[in-house]
Amino acid sequence: MFCLTSPPRTVGSSIAEAIRRSADVLVCVVLLAVLVIPMLLIALAVRGESRGPALFRQERIGLRGTRFTLFKFRTMLQGVDDRALRDLIARELRGEDTVENGSSKLNNDRRITRIGAFLRRTSLDELPQLFNVLRGEMTLVGPRPCLDWEAEMFPEEFAPRFTVRPGLTGLWQVSGRSALGTLEMLRLDVLYVRGRSLRSDLAILLRTVPALLRSGAR
């Protein structure tokens, strides 16, 4: 695991972080108020299709390598393993081309339910992460929150991605999503961190909805 410390904050960066945090809270409160009924309906649909809870909880790696519990709507069957996913990530980090049918994700993943496939394609499965943003574990815009074993596999050159909070959306999501492999995602994460600003965050937020409508994830 990377051992990181954040760079010293200037007055300008402290103000930017305060604005960013205020925006996180305001946007999340508004979205949760608007989406409470749709989220309840999604939860009922997930519970109705397959055995298990509607909400999926998983440990992820956040700011400076801290661990937190990420919330998502469950999109997979209970009791499945992730060996195929680990192998896929390892191959991508070795530079192998894993894209099939325009996606770098697992092809014909039998673990995913029918409702889950729809939720992933529309990114509705990530709506519960609004609570992670409210709790301060995530922010609206930032690198994708990764699993602990993924972080262990990432080359040292990508350590800067852990100097900011993971995001609900980010440069990777608006630049290709599933069409991009792990190495491309990591490079975009570092590119985002190096040029991070309130203006870039706003631009990514404005590009997120069109990106979701343009292409789905698996």
HUJOFEN-V757841 format. One record per helix or strand of 3 or more residues. SS is the DSSP state (helix for helix, strand for strand). FROM is the first residue (numbers start at 1). LEN is the number of residues. If there is no record, write none. Layout:
BEGIN
ss=SS from=FROM len=LEN
ss=SS from=FROM len=LEN
END
This chain:
BEGIN
ss=helix from=11 len=39
ss=strand from=55 len=7
ss=helix from=63 len=3
ss=strand from=67 len=7
ss=helix from=83 len=11
ss=helix from=114 len=9
ss=helix from=124 len=3
ss=helix from=129 len=6
ss=strand from=138 len=4
ss=helix from=148 len=6
ss=helix from=156 len=8
ss=strand from=166 len=4
ss=helix from=177 len=3
ss=helix from=182 len=13
ss=helix from=198 len=17
END
